[in-house]
């Protein structure tokens, strides 16, 4: 995973693995450091290859 994407994940979460990715986004599995709660974070890529912005969305992982 690219350094820019890791930086897009809030500091209170620890990255575990990539769950899936497509042309415009990537979903990663993370754990909340304080509670141990596992979450899926969707990182949406916007812009061109030279200028990438990330929008992070939080969703609870389904069991």
PDB file of N, CA, C and O in Angstrom:
ATOM      1  N   UNK A   1       0.851  -1.169   0.000  1.00  0.00           N
ATOM      2  CA  UNK A   1       0.000   0.000   0.000  1.00  0.00           C
ATOM      3  C   UNK A   1       0.896   1.232   0.000  1.00  0.00           C
ATOM      4  O   UNK A   1       1.915   1.264   0.690  1.00  0.00           O
ATOM      5  N   UNK A   2       0.520   2.235  -0.767  1.00  0.00           N
ATOM      6  CA  UNK A   2       1.311   3.457  -0.907  1.00  0.00           C
ATOM      7  C   UNK A   2       1.344   4.247   0.398  1.00  0.00           C
ATOM      8  O   UNK A   2       0.388   4.232   1.173  1.00  0.00           O
ATOM      9  N   UNK A   3       2.452   4.929   0.625  1.00  0.00           N
ATOM     10  CA  UNK A   3       2.631   5.725   1.837  1.00  0.00           C
ATOM     11  C   UNK A   3       1.524   6.761   1.999  1.00  0.00           C
ATOM     12  O   UNK A   3       1.063   6.994   3.117  1.00  0.00           O
ATOM     13  N   UNK A   4       1.089   7.383   0.909  1.00  0.00           N
ATOM     14  CA  UNK A   4       0.025   8.383   0.978  1.00  0.00           C
ATOM     15  C   UNK A   4      -1.271   7.768   1.507  1.00  0.00           C
ATOM     16  O   UNK A   4      -2.021   8.418   2.236  1.00  0.00           O
ATOM     17  N   UNK A   5      -1.528   6.516   1.138  1.00  0.00           N
ATOM     18  CA  UNK A   5      -2.741   5.842   1.595  1.00  0.00           C
ATOM     19  C   UNK A   5      -2.651   5.506   3.083  1.00  0.00           C
ATOM     20  O   UNK A   5      -3.636   5.636   3.810  1.00  0.00           O
ATOM     21  N   UNK A   6      -1.480   5.076   3.532  1.00  0.00           N
ATOM     22  CA  UNK A   6      -1.296   4.782   4.953  1.00  0.00           C
ATOM     23  C   UNK A   6      -1.499   6.051   5.772  1.00  0.00           C
ATOM     24  O   UNK A   6      -2.100   6.007   6.845  1.00  0.00           O
ATOM     25  N   UNK A   7      -1.002   7.180   5.274  1.00  0.00           N
ATOM     26  CA  UNK A   7      -1.161   8.456   5.971  1.00  0.00           C
ATOM     27  C   UNK A   7      -2.617   8.899   6.017  1.00  0.00           C
ATOM     28  O   UNK A   7      -2.989   9.686   6.887  1.00  0.00           O
ATOM     29  N   UNK A   8      -3.449   8.410   5.098  1.00  0.00           N
ATOM     30  CA  UNK A   8      -4.866   8.779   5.060  1.00  0.00           C
ATOM     31  C   UNK A   8      -5.659   8.108   6.176  1.00  0.00           C
ATOM     32  O   UNK A   8      -6.756   8.552   6.514  1.00  0.00           O
ATOM     33  N   UNK A   9      -5.108   7.040   6.749  1.00  0.00           N
ATOM     34  CA  UNK A   9      -5.785   6.329   7.831  1.00  0.00           C
ATOM     35  C   UNK A   9      -5.554   7.100   9.132  1.00  0.00           C
ATOM     36  O   UNK A   9      -4.409   7.391   9.479  1.00  0.00           O
ATOM     37  N   UNK A  10      -6.622   7.432   9.851  1.00  0.00           N
ATOM     38  CA  UNK A  10      -6.459   8.174  11.109  1.00  0.00           C
ATOM     39  C   UNK A  10      -5.514   7.458  12.074  1.00  0.00           C
ATOM     40  O   UNK A  10      -5.450   6.229  12.089  1.00  0.00           O
ATOM     41  N   UNK A  11      -4.791   8.223  12.871  1.00  0.00           N
ATOM     42  CA  UNK A  11      -3.757   7.686  13.754  1.00  0.00           C
ATOM     43  C   UNK A  11      -4.291   6.739  14.826  1.00  0.00           C
ATOM     44  O   UNK A  11      -3.540   5.920  15.356  1.00  0.00           O
ATOM     45  N   UNK A  12      -5.567   6.842  15.147  1.00  0.00           N
ATOM     46  CA  UNK A  12      -6.108   5.967  16.188  1.00  0.00           C
ATOM     47  C   UNK A  12      -6.401   4.555  15.680  1.00  0.00           C
ATOM     48  O   UNK A  12      -6.888   3.713  16.435  1.00  0.00           O
ATOM     49  N   UNK A  13      -6.107   4.294  14.403  1.00  0.00           N
ATOM     50  CA  UNK A  13      -6.305   2.978  13.804  1.00  0.00           C
ATOM     51  C   UNK A  13      -4.979   2.393  13.341  1.00  0.00           C
ATOM     52  O   UNK A  13      -4.074   3.122  12.935  1.00  0.00           O
ATOM     53  N   UNK A  14      -4.872   1.063  13.407  1.00  0.00           N
ATOM     54  CA  UNK A  14      -3.705   0.347  12.906  1.00  0.00           C
ATOM     55  C   UNK A  14      -4.112  -0.418  11.656  1.00  0.00           C
ATOM     56  O   UNK A  14      -5.081  -1.177  11.675  1.00  0.00           O
ATOM     57  N   UNK A  15      -3.374  -0.220  10.572  1.00  0.00           N
ATOM     58  CA  UNK A  15      -3.627  -0.915   9.310  1.00  0.00           C
ATOM     59  C   UNK A  15      -3.306  -2.393   9.475  1.00  0.00           C
ATOM     60  O   UNK A  15      -2.266  -2.743  10.032  1.00  0.00           O
ATOM     61  N   UNK A  16      -4.198  -3.272   8.990  1.00  0.00           N
ATOM     62  CA  UNK A  16      -3.965  -4.710   9.031  1.00  0.00           C
ATOM     63  C   UNK A  16      -3.715  -5.286   7.644  1.00  0.00           C
ATOM     64  O   UNK A  16      -2.695  -5.934   7.408  1.00  0.00           O
ATOM     65  N   UNK A  17      -4.662  -5.043   6.716  1.00  0.00           N
ATOM     66  CA  UNK A  17      -4.487  -5.579   5.366  1.00  0.00           C
ATOM     67  C   UNK A  17      -5.457  -4.923   4.400  1.00  0.00           C
ATOM     68  O   UNK A  17      -6.437  -4.295   4.801  1.00  0.00           O
ATOM     69  N   UNK A  18      -5.163  -5.084   3.119  1.00  0.00           N
ATOM     70  CA  UNK A  18      -6.057  -4.609   2.058  1.00  0.00           C
ATOM     71  C   UNK A  18      -7.125  -5.677   1.853  1.00  0.00           C
ATOM     72  O   UNK A  18      -6.807  -6.851   1.663  1.00  0.00           O
ATOM     73  N   UNK A  19      -8.389  -5.269   1.893  1.00  0.00           N
ATOM     74  CA  UNK A  19      -9.496  -6.200   1.678  1.00  0.00           C
ATOM     75  C   UNK A  19      -9.898  -6.279   0.211  1.00  0.00           C
ATOM     76  O   UNK A  19     -10.329  -7.330  -0.264  1.00  0.00           O
ATOM     77  N   UNK A  20      -9.756  -5.170  -0.503  1.00  0.00           N
ATOM     78  CA  UNK A  20     -10.118  -5.142  -1.910  1.00  0.00           C
ATOM     79  C   UNK A  20      -9.809  -3.787  -2.503  1.00  0.00           C
ATOM     80  O   UNK A  20      -9.637  -2.800  -1.788  1.00  0.00           O
ATOM     81  N   UNK A  21      -9.742  -3.756  -3.827  1.00  0.00           N
ATOM     82  CA  UNK A  21      -9.504  -2.474  -4.483  1.00  0.00           C
ATOM     83  C   UNK A  21     -10.061  -2.481  -5.885  1.00  0.00           C
ATOM     84  O   UNK A  21     -10.176  -3.520  -6.536  1.00  0.00           O
ATOM     85  N   UNK A  22     -10.403  -1.287  -6.328  1.00  0.00           N
ATOM     86  CA  UNK A  22     -10.915  -1.095  -7.669  1.00  0.00           C
ATOM     87  C   UNK A  22     -10.219   0.088  -8.300  1.00  0.00           C
ATOM     88  O   UNK A  22      -9.202   0.563  -7.796  1.00  0.00           O
ATOM     89  N   UNK A  23     -10.763   0.558  -9.392  1.00  0.00           N
ATOM     90  CA  UNK A  23     -10.143   1.656 -10.131  1.00  0.00           C
ATOM     91  C   UNK A  23     -10.140   2.964  -9.348  1.00  0.00           C
ATOM     92  O   UNK A  23      -9.242   3.786  -9.529  1.00  0.00           O
ATOM     93  N   UNK A  24     -11.121   3.168  -8.486  1.00  0.00           N
ATOM     94  CA  UNK A  24     -11.263   4.455  -7.810  1.00  0.00           C
ATOM     95  C   UNK A  24     -11.115   4.409  -6.299  1.00  0.00           C
ATOM     96  O   UNK A  24     -11.087   5.457  -5.655  1.00  0.00           O
ATOM     97  N   UNK A  25     -11.020   3.218  -5.718  1.00  0.00           N
ATOM     98  CA  UNK A  25     -10.917   3.154  -4.261  1.00  0.00           C
ATOM     99  C   UNK A  25     -10.249   1.864  -3.807  1.00  0.00           C
ATOM    100  O   UNK A  25     -10.033   0.933  -4.583  1.00  0.00           O
ATOM    101  N   UNK A  26      -9.933   1.849  -2.522  1.00  0.00           N
ATOM    102  CA  UNK A  26      -9.343   0.681  -1.884  1.00  0.00           C
ATOM    103  C   UNK A  26     -10.003   0.552  -0.515  1.00  0.00           C
ATOM    104  O   UNK A  26     -10.229   1.557   0.158  1.00  0.00           O
ATOM    105  N   UNK A  27     -10.316  -0.681  -0.094  1.00  0.00           N
ATOM    106  CA  UNK A  27     -10.878  -0.925   1.229  1.00  0.00           C
ATOM    107  C   UNK A  27      -9.836  -1.668   2.047  1.00  0.00           C
ATOM    108  O   UNK A  27      -9.308  -2.697   1.625  1.00  0.00           O
ATOM    109  N   UNK A  28      -9.549  -1.121   3.235  1.00  0.00           N
ATOM    110  CA  UNK A  28      -8.532  -1.719   4.090  1.00  0.00           C
ATOM    111  C   UNK A  28      -9.135  -2.108   5.432  1.00  0.00           C
ATOM    112  O   UNK A  28     -10.057  -1.460   5.926  1.00  0.00           O
ATOM    113  N   UNK A  29      -8.603  -3.171   6.008  1.00  0.00           N
ATOM    114  CA  UNK A  29      -9.024  -3.615   7.333  1.00  0.00           C
ATOM    115  C   UNK A  29      -8.087  -2.978   8.348  1.00  0.00           C
ATOM    116  O   UNK A  29      -6.865  -3.041   8.210  1.00  0.00           O
ATOM    117  N   UNK A  30      -8.678  -2.360   9.375  1.00  0.00           N
ATOM    118  CA  UNK A  30      -7.906  -1.708  10.434  1.00  0.00           C
ATOM    119  C   UNK A  30      -8.494  -2.100  11.776  1.00  0.00           C
ATOM    120  O   UNK A  30      -9.601  -2.633  11.854  1.00  0.00           O
ATOM    121  N   UNK A  31      -7.741  -1.828  12.828  1.00  0.00           N
ATOM    122  CA  UNK A  31      -8.230  -2.050  14.180  1.00  0.00           C
ATOM    123  C   UNK A  31      -8.059  -0.756  14.968  1.00  0.00           C
ATOM    124  O   UNK A  31      -7.024  -0.096  14.886  1.00  0.00           O
ATOM    125  N   UNK A  32      -9.094  -0.407  15.733  1.00  0.00           N
ATOM    126  CA  UNK A  32      -9.021   0.792  16.564  1.00  0.00           C
ATOM    127  C   UNK A  32      -8.126   0.472  17.757  1.00  0.00           C
ATOM    128  O   UNK A  32      -8.412  -0.451  18.520  1.00  0.00           O
ATOM    129  N   UNK A  33      -7.052   1.226  17.916  1.00  0.00           N
ATOM    130  CA  UNK A  33      -6.049   0.941  18.946  1.00  0.00           C
ATOM    131  C   UNK A  33      -6.644   0.909  20.347  1.00  0.00           C
ATOM    132  O   UNK A  33      -6.287   0.047  21.150  1.00  0.00           O
ATOM    133  N   UNK A  34      -7.539   1.831  20.645  1.00  0.00           N
ATOM    134  CA  UNK A  34      -8.081   1.972  21.994  1.00  0.00           C
ATOM    135  C   UNK A  34      -9.019   0.841  22.393  1.00  0.00           C
ATOM    136  O   UNK A  34      -9.019   0.411  23.546  1.00  0.00           O
ATOM    137  N   UNK A  35      -9.821   0.357  21.443  1.00  0.00           N
ATOM    138  CA  UNK A  35     -10.864  -0.625  21.778  1.00  0.00           C
ATOM    139  C   UNK A  35     -10.638  -2.015  21.199  1.00  0.00           C
ATOM    140  O   UNK A  35     -11.240  -2.981  21.666  1.00  0.00           O
ATOM    141  N   UNK A  36      -9.779  -2.131  20.185  1.00  0.00           N
ATOM    142  CA  UNK A  36      -9.581  -3.410  19.518  1.00  0.00           C
ATOM    143  C   UNK A  36     -10.651  -3.710  18.481  1.00  0.00           C
ATOM    144  O   UNK A  36     -10.658  -4.790  17.891  1.00  0.00           O
ATOM    145  N   UNK A  37     -11.556  -2.763  18.253  1.00  0.00           N
ATOM    146  CA  UNK A  37     -12.639  -2.942  17.284  1.00  0.00           C
ATOM    147  C   UNK A  37     -12.076  -2.965  15.863  1.00  0.00           C
ATOM    148  O   UNK A  37     -11.298  -2.090  15.483  1.00  0.00           O
ATOM    149  N   UNK A  38     -12.473  -3.969  15.082  1.00  0.00           N
ATOM    150  CA  UNK A  38     -12.050  -4.059  13.690  1.00  0.00           C
ATOM    151  C   UNK A  38     -13.017  -3.273  12.818  1.00  0.00           C
ATOM    152  O   UNK A  38     -14.233  -3.359  12.986  1.00  0.00           O
ATOM    153  N   UNK A  39     -12.466  -2.511  11.888  1.00  0.00           N
ATOM    154  CA  UNK A  39     -13.275  -1.700  10.979  1.00  0.00           C
ATOM    155  C   UNK A  39     -12.736  -1.828   9.568  1.00  0.00           C
ATOM    156  O   UNK A  39     -11.584  -2.208   9.357  1.00  0.00           O
ATOM    157  N   UNK A  40     -13.584  -1.505   8.609  1.00  0.00           N
ATOM    158  CA  UNK A  40     -13.161  -1.389   7.215  1.00  0.00           C
ATOM    159  C   UNK A  40     -13.146   0.095   6.884  1.00  0.00           C
ATOM    160  O   UNK A  40     -14.107   0.813   7.164  1.00  0.00           O
ATOM    161  N   UNK A  41     -12.057   0.546   6.291  1.00  0.00           N
ATOM    162  CA  UNK A  41     -11.929   1.942   5.900  1.00  0.00           C
ATOM    163  C   UNK A  41     -11.824   1.988   4.382  1.00  0.00           C
ATOM    164  O   UNK A  41     -10.982   1.315   3.786  1.00  0.00           O
ATOM    165  N   UNK A  42     -12.682   2.784   3.768  1.00  0.00           N
ATOM    166  CA  UNK A  42     -12.662   2.930   2.314  1.00  0.00           C
ATOM    167  C   UNK A  42     -11.902   4.199   1.968  1.00  0.00           C
ATOM    168  O   UNK A  42     -12.265   5.289   2.408  1.00  0.00           O
ATOM    169  N   UNK A  43     -10.851   4.053   1.180  1.00  0.00           N
ATOM    170  CA  UNK A  43     -10.038   5.180   0.737  1.00  0.00           C
ATOM    171  C   UNK A  43     -10.376   5.424  -0.722  1.00  0.00           C
ATOM    172  O   UNK A  43     -10.118   4.577  -1.578  1.00  0.00           O
ATOM    173  N   UNK A  44     -10.952   6.582  -1.004  1.00  0.00           N
ATOM    174  CA  UNK A  44     -11.369   6.913  -2.367  1.00  0.00           C
ATOM    175  C   UNK A  44     -10.324   7.813  -3.002  1.00  0.00           C
ATOM    176  O   UNK A  44     -10.013   8.884  -2.483  1.00  0.00           O
ATOM    177  N   UNK A  45      -9.789   7.371  -4.124  1.00  0.00           N
ATOM    178  CA  UNK A  45      -8.782   8.144  -4.852  1.00  0.00           C
ATOM    179  C   UNK A  45      -9.495   9.164  -5.737  1.00  0.00           C
ATOM    180  O   UNK A  45     -10.450   8.834  -6.441  1.00  0.00           O
ATOM    181  N   UNK A  46      -9.024  10.387  -5.691  1.00  0.00           N
ATOM    182  CA  UNK A  46      -9.599  11.425  -6.553  1.00  0.00           C
ATOM    183  C   UNK A  46      -8.472  12.174  -7.230  1.00  0.00           C
ATOM    184  O   UNK A  46      -7.388  12.313  -6.664  1.00  0.00           O
ATOM    185  N   UNK A  47      -8.719  12.658  -8.437  1.00  0.00           N
ATOM    186  CA  UNK A  47      -7.718  13.448  -9.144  1.00  0.00           C
ATOM    187  C   UNK A  47      -6.966  12.620 -10.169  1.00  0.00           C
ATOM    188  O   UNK A  47      -7.380  11.521 -10.539  1.00  0.00           O
ATOM    189  N   UNK A  48      -5.869  13.168 -10.610  1.00  0.00           N
ATOM    190  CA  UNK A  48      -5.047  12.504 -11.614  1.00  0.00           C
ATOM    191  C   UNK A  48      -3.936  11.729 -10.936  1.00  0.00           C
ATOM    192  O   UNK A  48      -3.796  11.778  -9.714  1.00  0.00           O
ATOM    193  N   UNK A  49      -3.143  11.014 -11.721  1.00  0.00           N
ATOM    194  CA  UNK A  49      -2.026  10.251 -11.175  1.00  0.00           C
ATOM    195  C   UNK A  49      -1.021  11.163 -10.487  1.00  0.00           C
ATOM    196  O   UNK A  49      -0.353  10.745  -9.541  1.00  0.00           O
ATOM    197  N   UNK A  50      -0.905  12.407 -10.950  1.00  0.00           N
ATOM    198  CA  UNK A  50       0.040  13.345 -10.350  1.00  0.00           C
ATOM    199  C   UNK A  50      -0.510  14.004  -9.093  1.00  0.00           C
ATOM    200  O   UNK A  50       0.256  14.445  -8.236  1.00  0.00           O
ATOM    201  N   UNK A  51      -1.826  14.073  -8.979  1.00  0.00           N
ATOM    202  CA  UNK A  51      -2.448  14.751  -7.843  1.00  0.00           C
ATOM    203  C   UNK A  51      -3.556  13.869  -7.293  1.00  0.00           C
ATOM    204  O   UNK A  51      -4.671  13.865  -7.814  1.00  0.00           O
ATOM    205  N   UNK A  52      -3.247  13.119  -6.236  1.00  0.00           N
ATOM    206  CA  UNK A  52      -4.215  12.185  -5.668  1.00  0.00           C
ATOM    207  C   UNK A  52      -4.658  12.699  -4.305  1.00  0.00           C
ATOM    208  O   UNK A  52      -3.839  13.039  -3.451  1.00  0.00           O
ATOM    209  N   UNK A  53      -5.971  12.745  -4.125  1.00  0.00           N
ATOM    210  CA  UNK A  53      -6.535  13.119  -2.833  1.00  0.00           C
ATOM    211  C   UNK A  53      -7.273  11.907  -2.294  1.00  0.00           C
ATOM    212  O   UNK A  53      -7.747  11.069  -3.061  1.00  0.00           O
ATOM    213  N   UNK A  54      -7.368  11.816  -1.012  1.00  0.00           N
ATOM    214  CA  UNK A  54      -8.025  10.677  -0.398  1.00  0.00           C
ATOM    215  C   UNK A  54      -9.184  11.135   0.473  1.00  0.00           C
ATOM    216  O   UNK A  54      -9.082  12.107   1.222  1.00  0.00           O
ATOM    217  N   UNK A  55     -10.269  10.419   0.354  1.00  0.00           N
ATOM    218  CA  UNK A  55     -11.412  10.639   1.233  1.00  0.00           C
ATOM    219  C   UNK A  55     -11.597   9.342   2.001  1.00  0.00           C
ATOM    220  O   UNK A  55     -11.750   8.282   1.395  1.00  0.00           O
ATOM    221  N   UNK A  56     -11.586   9.409   3.307  1.00  0.00           N
ATOM    222  CA  UNK A  56     -11.668   8.202   4.117  1.00  0.00           C
ATOM    223  C   UNK A  56     -13.068   8.092   4.701  1.00  0.00           C
ATOM    224  O   UNK A  56     -13.606   9.044   5.266  1.00  0.00           O
ATOM    225  N   UNK A  57     -13.638   6.913   4.549  1.00  0.00           N
ATOM    226  CA  UNK A  57     -14.960   6.653   5.109  1.00  0.00           C
ATOM    227  C   UNK A  57     -14.848   5.459   6.036  1.00  0.00           C
ATOM    228  O   UNK A  57     -14.110   4.516   5.751  1.00  0.00           O
ATOM    229  N   UNK A  58     -15.570   5.492   7.136  1.00  0.00           N
ATOM    230  CA  UNK A  58     -15.519   4.416   8.115  1.00  0.00           C
ATOM    231  C   UNK A  58     -16.812   3.609   8.060  1.00  0.00           C
ATOM    232  O   UNK A  58     -17.908   4.167   8.024  1.00  0.00           O
ATOM    233  N   UNK A  59     -16.668   2.319   8.054  1.00  0.00           N
ATOM    234  CA  UNK A  59     -17.809   1.418   8.135  1.00  0.00           C
ATOM    235  C   UNK A  59     -17.409   0.271   9.046  1.00  0.00           C
ATOM    236  O   UNK A  59     -16.282  -0.220   8.969  1.00  0.00           O
ATOM    237  N   UNK A  60     -18.318  -0.158   9.902  1.00  0.00           N
ATOM    238  CA  UNK A  60     -18.034  -1.332  10.713  1.00  0.00           C
ATOM    239  C   UNK A  60     -17.983  -2.542   9.804  1.00  0.00           C
ATOM    240  O   UNK A  60     -18.793  -2.679   8.888  1.00  0.00           O
ATOM    241  N   UNK A  61     -17.034  -3.411  10.062  1.00  0.00           N
ATOM    242  CA  UNK A  61     -16.944  -4.646   9.285  1.00  0.00           C
ATOM    243  C   UNK A  61     -18.085  -5.565   9.695  1.00  0.00           C
ATOM    244  O   UNK A  61     -18.415  -5.683  10.875  1.00  0.00           O
ATOM    245  N   UNK A  62     -18.667  -6.198   8.725  1.00  0.00           N
ATOM    246  CA  UNK A  62     -19.721  -7.165   9.018  1.00  0.00           C
ATOM    247  C   UNK A  62     -19.068  -8.487   9.393  1.00  0.00           C
ATOM    248  O   UNK A  62     -18.058  -8.868   8.800  1.00  0.00           O
ATOM    249  N   UNK A  63     -19.630  -9.190  10.366  1.00  0.00           N
ATOM    250  CA  UNK A  63     -19.036 -10.477  10.792  1.00  0.00           C
ATOM    251  C   UNK A  63     -19.114 -11.515   9.701  1.00  0.00           C
ATOM    252  O   UNK A  63     -18.664 -12.645   9.891  1.00  0.00           O
TER     253      UNK A  63
END
